[in-house]
Amino acid sequence: MSLTCQVQVILNNLSKEKAETVKKALEPDNVNFPEGLSLCVENFDNKLVFNFVCNESMKKLINTIDEVLEHVQVALKVIE
Amino acid sequence: MIGLGIESTAHTFSCAILEKNGNKGKILSDVRKIYRPPDGEGIHPREASRHHLEFSPKVLSQCLQEAKIKINELDIISYSAGPGLGPCLRVGAVVARSLASFYNIPIYPVNHALGHIELGKLLTGAKNPLVLLVSGGHTMILAFLNKQWRVFGETLDITLGQILDQFGRSIGFASPCGKNIEDLALSSSNYILLPYSVKGNDVSFSGLLSATKAIVSKSKADACFSLQETAFAMISEVVERALAFTGKKELLIVGGVAANKRLSEMLQKVCKRHTCKFFIAPAKYAGDCGSQICWTGLLESKVKQGVSLKDTFVTQSWRLDSVIVNY
């Protein structure tokens, strides 16, 4: 039996411009993910939604979420 | 034309702003923050990237202030896209992409090794040199031919910077250890025979590292002296052979280890024998810095309009000899 874990992270109250900037800044690194792990980023008006899906190591999932959120934070800081 | 360069391949997070007029470049600001691992330990990629994440907004802001430039006055943004440590490279790329996207500025991925060479040429005035690139990430002898830097010798295992750092850490120094080893080596003249490994025009340092660790219990100073003499003699031999083969009349040393005076002394003698001009990148800009990335980006902007954001990759093992130089 394999366990699949889905995590959704939503960033609210972002301007459309900032949400698009963060999405574009992170997307090119969204390649060569470890097997069993995926990330999809969607931009809806004033919010950015990150969908993580993992059916392997939870450690990989936690580390990926950690790194992605750190990148979101730095992207927002440098444009402010 | 004004550019911002972002460097984040390993220990250093740096932003620099340069102004380019024709073929001349002027450094308006170059701000760095360097990750220092605990004494005796090497770089941990994720810890280094966390350091870069923490300091990148401050470094950027100080860089803009010192250059008296606003972001919307920038004509291009360039970032180091490799080779380097993945987590560290991604921080620089995210900062560059965010600015490029939000302020609609053309963006250029730059090869870090090429950056060392181009900045070295700008600051020394070397025109067509044989290049010795020696740092923690590289040990290469290079010459330019038909739009590419060709490798005329390199390390088969660890780099010159790595052997100095790994040995230095084993005797308790903090990375980067080159300066400490150089200082300690000055207090000895007792050479202990160590393995000298030159294969064709390539060098191998891993056996030398193990052998140096094995003699350190007798005297740290003798070990440092013998390590430098052996490693630098190996480098000098392959540089001399490459000079003879290529017929180049200029030698340029770039990279963090270029700051070592004993290495310069040995290579100056090689140049004298070959009536070759000797150039060395100024110590302040020999190691990793934003200026190397910015200047290379500005040079590339002569022939390219920048790349689309979706193509702004990072590649941990991006070899210099695969880069086409069109400018």
Boltz contact constraints between the chains, C-beta under 6 A:
constraints:
  - contact:
      token1: [A, 21]
      token2: [B, 98]
      max_distance: 6.0
  - contact:
      token1: [A, 21]
      token2: [B, 101]
      max_distance: 6.0
  - contact:
      token1: [A, 21]
      token2: [B, 102]
      max_distance: 6.0
  - contact:
      token1: [A, 24]
      token2: [B, 101]
      max_distance: 6.0
  - contact:
      token1: [A, 24]
      token2: [B, 309]
      max_distance: 6.0
  - contact:
      token1: [A, 25]
      token2: [B, 94]
      max_distance: 6.0
  - contact:
      token1: [A, 25]
      token2: [B, 97]
      max_distance: 6.0
  - contact:
      token1: [A, 25]
      token2: [B, 98]
      max_distance: 6.0
  - contact:
      token1: [A, 28]
      token2: [B, 310]
      max_distance: 6.0
  - contact:
      token1: [A, 28]
      token2: [B, 312]
      max_distance: 6.0
  - contact:
      token1: [A, 29]
      token2: [B, 90]
      max_distance: 6.0
  - contact:
      token1: [A, 70]
      token2: [B, 53]
      max_distance: 6.0
  - contact:
      token1: [A, 71]
      token2: [B, 94]
      max_distance: 6.0
  - contact:
      token1: [A, 74]
      token2: [B, 53]
      max_distance: 6.0
  - contact:
      token1: [A, 74]
      token2: [B, 56]
      max_distance: 6.0
  - contact:
      token1: [A, 74]
      token2: [B, 94]
      max_distance: 6.0
  - contact:
      token1: [A, 75]
      token2: [B, 94]
      max_distance: 6.0
  - contact:
      token1: [A, 75]
      token2: [B, 98]
      max_distance: 6.0
  - contact:
      token1: [A, 77]
      token2: [B, 57]
      max_distance: 6.0
  - contact:
      token1: [A, 78]
      token2: [B, 57]
      max_distance: 6.0
  - contact:
      token1: [A, 78]
      token2: [B, 60]
      max_distance: 6.0
  - contact:
      token1: [A, 78]
      token2: [B, 95]
      max_distance: 6.0
  - contact:
      token1: [A, 78]
      token2: [B, 98]
      max_distance: 6.0
  - contact:
      token1: [A, 79]
      token2: [B, 98]
      max_distance: 6.0
  - contact:
      token1: [A, 79]
      token2: [B, 102]
      max_distance: 6.0
